[in-house]
């Protein structure tokens, strides 16, 4: 029990750690035989009977997991853009998208992409300025890279696969 910090600080501390559910049990809840629960993903508050708290909390955690996964997957699909030119690459990168681009696979080429896609200055305070880096080579390729150039304009090596690029935050 930390009496030197406020409840709001404690709530925020655990939300930043990613704890999906906050349970509150005070004198009122003890007297009424309930537990107060707050979902991190929606902020929804509800009371749960202490007699069935184990089963209800388990179901609630599964619901929260499904909700968080669906939102993350939707954001991923919405922000994944296939590009084939350097101009498309840099403009979509500045919009916060993940980029699926043909890539040769050479480390030197990736270093050049990272260096040349970096911003000189942050577009707004706190915005990332680092360049794009290769995040992964997706198992599901969007098509064949035959006939496409590597995404970096100075690279003359034929691309081997589509690679997912993005800025790390």
Secondary structure, 3 states (H helix, E strand, C coil): CCCCCCHHHHHHHHHHCCCCEEEECCHHHHHHCEEEEEECCCCCEEEEEHHHHHHHHHHHHHHHHHHHHHHHHHHHHHCEEEECCHHHHHHHHHCCCEEEEEECCCHHHHHHHHHHCCCCCCCCCCCCCCCCEEEECCCCCCCCCCCCECCCCCCCCECCEEEEEECCC
